[in-house]
Amino acid sequence: MLPLLPFWMRQRQIKLEPIGDTAVALKAPNLPSHELHLRKENGDGYTVALFTQPFGTTEKHLLAERPSGLGELRDAWQYAFEFFRQKVVV
């Protein structure tokens, strides 16, 4: 099941493609492709990982954050989208 996209993602024409149950690829007209991954921690919420792949290379860079209080998958997706906005879009 795909997460709901925030309004600002639709405004920037960011497309979402599922990779797995808790991973999506994000594609935008003026940005390189990115992947967002959520990983369930041991009863302690989720870890958000953002992978970037620069154009023309196979090297991936990882930014990760483990916020507290993300017990629900829906909340974790919203946090992950905001993490992407702060690290990439802005």
N, C-alpha and C positions, 0 to 999 in steps of 0.2 A: 504494500500500500504506500503510495507516494505521500509525502508530507505536504501540507498546505503552504503555498508560497506566500511570503509577505508581499504587500502591495508594492514596495519599492523595487522588488525583483522584477515584477511585471513591467513597471515603468522603464526599467533599464534593459528590457528584452532579454533577460537571462532565462535560458532554457534548462530544464532539469531532466536528466536521463537516469533511470535507476541502474545501479550496478549490482546491488544485492539488497538484502532486507534492511540494512542500516548503512547504506552507502549510495551516494548519488554523484553524477558528473554534472558540473555546472558549466554552461557555455554561454558566452556573451559576445556581442558583435565586436567590441574593442578590447577584449581581455583574453589572455591565454586560457585554455581549459584548466579547470580545477576539479578536484575530487574532495568531497566531504565524507568523512567516515565517523560513525558513532560506535563506540565499543562499550558494552555493558561491563561495569565493574562489579566486584563481589558485593552485591547488595548496597552499593554506595553510589548509585547513579551511573552516569555515562562520562566517557572521555571523548572529547571532540578533536578530530584530527583533520587538518586541511593540507592536502597535497597539491603542489603546483608543478606543472611541467612546462618549462620554458620552450618556446617555439624552436624546433629543429634539434632538440636534444632528448635523450631518454632519461636524463637525471631528474629525480624527483626531490623536492624539498618538503620538509614537514614542519608544520607549526601545530602544536598540540596544547590543549588546555583542559584541565580537569576541574570544572566548577563544582561547587557544592549545591545540593538542593535540586538536582535534575533527576528525580526518581521516575518521572513520566517520560515516555518516548517523545510525546508531542512537545513538551517543554524543552527537551534536549535538541530537537530539530530547530525550534525557534532560536535557541541560544546559538546553535551552529550557524544558522543563516546570519545572525548578527555578528558572529565572529568573522565570517567571510566578508561581510560588509566593512567591518573595521580594518581588517588586514589587507584587503584587496581593492575594494571599490573606492574607498575614500582616499 
